[in-house]
Amino acid sequence: MKPRILIILGSTGSIGRSTLDVVAAHPDRFEVRALAAFSNVDRLVEQYHQFNPKYLCLVDESRSAELAERLKDEPVEILSGENDLIDMAALRGPDMVVNAVVGAAGLKASLRAVEDGKDLALANKESLVAGGPLFPPIVEKTGARILPIDSEHSAIWQVLHCGKKEEIRRLLLTASGGPFRDYPAEKFAEITVEQALDHPTWNMGNKITIDSATLANKGLEVIEAVQLFDVPADKVTVVVHPQSIVHSMVEFVDSSVVAQLSQPDMRLPITYALFWPDRVESAHGRIDWSQMADLTFEDPDFERFPALRLAIEAARAGGTMPAVFNAANEAAVAAFLDHDIRFTEISETIRRVIEASTSIGQPSLDDILEADREARRLAKQTMETIAL
Ligand SMILES: NC(=O)c1ccc[n+]([C@@H]2O[C@H](COP(=O)([O-])OP(=O)(O)OC[C@H]3O[C@@H](n4cnc5c(N)ncnc54)[C@H](OP(=O)(O)O)[C@@H]3O)[C@@H](O)[C@H]2O)c1
């Protein structure tokens, strides 16, 4: 069987490294042609020596000279800057782009990959959240496929083989509830960065870990599900399931609920996307049923986690509003990680930015990029007035 040729964007991050773990476990099935990161030279050099890609890209141009110097005797082309990363997504030869970049910074590369007709294995949910309306016409024209890596969307994708689209009553997106599921409301304003980075079930990059603590991540996933599965926001229900064993479910019109279960291990949905339409032998995420205790489910608390409600409202509004939600959230999370605002001010910033914004229906890429820029400007202004 011919190996699948891969481009991996965001290879130095949590998902990027898990993707390379899967590739390393199946050396005859994949060739890594290109790797890209933001600025992590050490890890990219290490990955180069293990996987020997023909191209490497660093978005941070101030670090690419160091990368080039360290690999000057190697047969590798060093690219640098945002435009090179986007062009990398359309390299001649590879079959699949894995986009594991964090944030809306991944949007243009996702678009470039599908415009080029490549399969897009997508962890970068912000691409679809911000640019969702742009993808369907491109995908229809080029035949590209978007293969979700997010575990919830992978679960739904797998489960949807059990029924037709018109037989879906609702998608049930599960959420662990994050580290503050049982935390008293009056203590939320004092939550520290360190507490928020300590996720109970998943080990992830900083931005998504904070998003999981505020439940903004689940909100982003609601929007992602609306885009990926072409269902209205009202057909997506969030269910808190602290054990993170049921990765999501679909309720069909006959009231049957079909779920996908495994231990929480991102290598499982990554493997499913990389090998799709096949399943391969793999032990990642295997459940030991003798050790399985309770599986519990509860409603989310929209009072303590307003970011989730704001995201659902943005999903309902559509147009550029999800891009506004996403950009305000990215700006606020970065400020929280820099200790500039309190935990509760993340959702407060998003709320104020959304209230000050209007949505443009059927947006162009320029409309989306402008909405993103303006939301970041408004978020900065808002945070200056509420900052610690
Ligand atoms: N981690 C998970 O378990 C998980 C699960 C589901 C979905 N996701 C989604 O997957 C994506 C990646 O998450 P992660 O946890 O892997 O993040 P992460 O560990 O922070 O890694 C982010 C990657 O993106 C690169 N990067 C950062 N800023 C960039 C920019 N402006 N342009 C290009 N590359 C940039 C980073 O490079 P440097 O290392 O050089 O900074 C790194 O390779 C996110 O969209 C997240 O929501 C993650």
The ligand as an SDF file (V2000), in Angstrom:
LIG
                    3D

 48 52  0  0  0  0  0  0  0  0999 V2000
   -4.4810   19.1770   22.8200 N   0  0  0  0  0  0  0  0  0  0  0  0
   -5.5840   18.4810   22.6610 C   0  0  0  0  0  0  0  0  0  0  0  0
   -5.7880   17.4340   23.2890 O   0  0  0  0  0  0  0  0  0  0  0  0
   -6.6340   18.9450   21.6840 C   0  0  0  0  0  0  0  0  0  0  0  0
   -7.8180   18.2080   21.5570 C   0  0  0  0  0  0  0  0  0  0  0  0
   -8.7490   18.6140   20.6130 C   0  0  0  0  0  0  0  0  0  0  0  0
   -8.5140   19.7190   19.8110 C   0  0  0  0  0  0  0  0  0  0  0  0
   -7.3660   20.4170   19.9790 N   0  0  0  0  0  0  0  0  0  0  0  0
   -7.1480   21.6050   19.1370 C   0  0  0  0  0  0  0  0  0  0  0  0
   -5.9250   21.4130   18.4200 O   0  0  0  0  0  0  0  0  0  0  0  0
   -5.2780   22.6640   18.2160 C   0  0  0  0  0  0  0  0  0  0  0  0
   -3.8700   22.5710   18.7980 C   0  0  0  0  0  0  0  0  0  0  0  0
   -3.9750   22.3760   20.1930 O   0  0  0  0  0  0  0  0  0  0  0  0
   -2.7180   21.9320   21.0680 P   0  0  0  0  0  0  0  0  0  0  0  0
   -3.2390   21.6000   22.4160 O   0  0  0  0  0  0  0  0  0  0  0  0
   -1.9220   20.9070   20.3290 O   0  0  0  0  0  0  0  0  0  0  0  0
   -1.9060   23.3210   21.1370 O   0  0  0  0  0  0  0  0  0  0  0  0
   -0.3910   23.5550   21.5320 P   0  0  0  0  0  0  0  0  0  0  0  0
    0.1550   22.4160   22.2930 O   0  0  0  0  0  0  0  0  0  0  0  0
   -0.3310   24.9120   22.1160 O   0  0  0  0  0  0  0  0  0  0  0  0
    0.3490   23.5700   20.0900 O   0  0  0  0  0  0  0  0  0  0  0  0
    0.0820   24.5760   19.1470 C   0  0  0  0  0  0  0  0  0  0  0  0
    0.9250   24.3780   17.9140 C   0  0  0  0  0  0  0  0  0  0  0  0
    0.6520   25.4700   17.0090 O   0  0  0  0  0  0  0  0  0  0  0  0
    1.8700   26.2030   16.7780 C   0  0  0  0  0  0  0  0  0  0  0  0
    1.5140   27.6140   16.6760 N   0  0  0  0  0  0  0  0  0  0  0  0
    1.1960   28.4650   17.6800 C   0  0  0  0  0  0  0  0  0  0  0  0
    0.8800   29.6880   17.1800 N   0  0  0  0  0  0  0  0  0  0  0  0
    0.9920   29.5910   15.8410 C   0  0  0  0  0  0  0  0  0  0  0  0
    0.8200   30.4960   14.7660 C   0  0  0  0  0  0  0  0  0  0  0  0
    0.4640   31.7880   14.9780 N   0  0  0  0  0  0  0  0  0  0  0  0
    1.0140   30.0500   13.5090 N   0  0  0  0  0  0  0  0  0  0  0  0
    1.3830   28.7780   13.2940 C   0  0  0  0  0  0  0  0  0  0  0  0
    1.5960   27.8720   14.2620 N   0  0  0  0  0  0  0  0  0  0  0  0
    1.3840   28.2720   15.5240 C   0  0  0  0  0  0  0  0  0  0  0  0
    2.7710   25.8930   17.9470 C   0  0  0  0  0  0  0  0  0  0  0  0
    4.1400   26.0920   17.6150 O   0  0  0  0  0  0  0  0  0  0  0  0
    5.2520   26.3620   18.7870 P   0  0  0  0  0  0  0  0  0  0  0  0
    5.3680   25.0870   19.5510 O   0  0  0  0  0  0  0  0  0  0  0  0
    6.4850   26.7070   18.0440 O   0  0  0  0  0  0  0  0  0  0  0  0
    4.7090   27.5020   19.6240 O   0  0  0  0  0  0  0  0  0  0  0  0
    2.4260   24.4130   18.1710 C   0  0  0  0  0  0  0  0  0  0  0  0
    3.0690   23.6230   17.2120 O   0  0  0  0  0  0  0  0  0  0  0  0
   -6.1650   23.7230   18.8980 C   0  0  0  0  0  0  0  0  0  0  0  0
   -7.0100   24.2810   17.9480 O   0  0  0  0  0  0  0  0  0  0  0  0
   -6.9720   22.9100   19.9040 C   0  0  0  0  0  0  0  0  0  0  0  0
   -8.2150   23.4990   20.1770 O   0  0  0  0  0  0  0  0  0  0  0  0
   -6.4240   20.0640   20.8900 C   0  0  0  0  0  0  0  0  0  0  0  0
  1  2  1  0
  2  3  2  0
  2  4  1  0
  4  5  1  0
  4 48  2  0
  5  6  2  0
  6  7  1  0
  7  8  2  0
  8  9  1  0
  8 48  1  0
  9 10  1  0
  9 46  1  0
 10 11  1  0
 11 12  1  0
 11 44  1  0
 12 13  1  0
 13 14  1  0
 14 15  2  0
 14 16  1  0
 14 17  1  0
 17 18  1  0
 18 19  2  0
 18 20  1  0
 18 21  1  0
 21 22  1  0
 22 23  1  0
 23 24  1  0
 23 42  1  0
 24 25  1  0
 25 26  1  0
 25 36  1  0
 26 27  1  0
 26 35  1  0
 27 28  2  0
 28 29  1  0
 29 30  1  0
 29 35  2  0
 30 31  1  0
 30 32  2  0
 32 33  1  0
 33 34  2  0
 34 35  1  0
 36 37  1  0
 36 42  1  0
 37 38  1  0
 38 39  2  0
 38 40  1  0
 38 41  1  0
 42 43  1  0
 44 45  1  0
 44 46  1  0
 46 47  1  0
M  CHG  2   8   1  16  -1
M  END
$$$$
